[in-house]
Amino acid sequence: MALVGLEEVRGHILERVPPARPTRVPLGDALGLALSEDVAATEPVPPFANSAMDGFAVRRADAETAGIEHPIRLKL
């Protein structure tokens, strides 16, 4: 018996299995499922500026000397 390549097997499967159709389910039943369309918040979450959630990007070159014993100040 000869081994069959992954792409060939994948092709056989995709030819024979129809794509799943989107289905609406209650949120509690959605564990393990995938979204079929984008979901966007209708209001800001949290409803105030919160850097702990938003985060900051820092260039490595700007922070290479930073450390507990060598704090640095960066401009926002």
C-alpha positions as CSV (number, residue, x, y, z in Angstrom):
1,M,0.0,0.0,0.0
2,A,1.5,3.4,-1.0
3,L,1.4,6.5,1.1
4,V,-0.8,9.3,-0.2
5,G,0.3,12.9,0.1
6,L,-1.4,15.4,2.5
7,E,-2.6,17.7,-0.3
8,E,-4.2,14.8,-2.2
9,V,-6.0,13.5,0.9
10,R,-7.2,17.1,1.7
11,G,-8.5,17.5,-1.9
12,H,-10.5,14.2,-1.6
13,I,-12.0,15.3,1.6
14,L,-12.9,18.8,0.4
15,E,-14.5,17.4,-2.7
16,R,-16.8,15.1,-0.7
17,V,-17.7,17.2,2.4
18,P,-19.9,20.3,1.8
19,P,-19.0,23.4,3.7
20,A,-21.0,24.0,6.9
21,R,-23.7,26.6,6.6
22,P,-23.8,29.5,9.2
23,T,-26.2,28.8,12.1
24,R,-27.4,31.1,14.9
25,V,-27.0,29.6,18.3
26,P,-27.4,31.1,21.8
27,L,-24.1,32.4,23.2
28,G,-24.1,29.7,25.9
29,D,-24.1,27.0,23.2
30,A,-21.3,28.6,21.1
31,L,-18.3,27.1,22.9
32,G,-16.0,25.5,20.4
33,L,-17.7,27.1,17.4
34,A,-16.2,29.6,14.9
35,L,-17.7,32.9,13.8
36,S,-19.0,33.1,10.2
37,E,-18.9,36.9,10.2
38,D,-17.2,39.8,11.9
39,V,-18.6,41.0,15.3
40,A,-18.1,44.6,16.4
41,A,-18.9,46.3,19.7
42,T,-21.7,48.9,19.5
43,E,-20.1,51.0,22.2
44,P,-16.6,51.4,23.7
45,V,-15.6,48.7,26.2
46,P,-14.6,49.9,28.7
47,P,-16.5,53.2,28.4
48,F,-13.4,55.2,29.5
49,A,-9.7,55.4,28.7
50,N,-7.9,52.5,30.3
51,S,-4.3,52.1,29.5
52,A,-4.2,48.8,31.3
53,M,-6.6,47.4,28.7
54,D,-5.4,49.5,25.7
55,G,-1.7,49.1,26.2
56,F,1.2,51.0,24.8
57,A,3.7,50.1,22.1
58,V,7.3,50.9,22.8
59,R,10.3,50.7,20.5
60,R,13.0,48.4,21.8
61,A,15.6,50.9,21.0
62,D,13.9,53.5,23.2
63,A,13.7,51.1,26.2
64,E,16.9,49.1,26.0
65,T,18.5,50.8,29.1
66,A,15.3,50.6,31.1
67,G,15.2,48.5,34.3
68,I,14.2,48.5,37.9
69,E,17.5,50.3,38.8
70,H,17.4,52.4,35.6
71,P,13.9,53.8,35.0
72,I,13.4,55.8,31.9
73,R,10.9,58.4,30.8
74,L,9.3,58.2,27.3
75,K,7.2,60.9,25.6
76,L,3.6,59.9,24.8
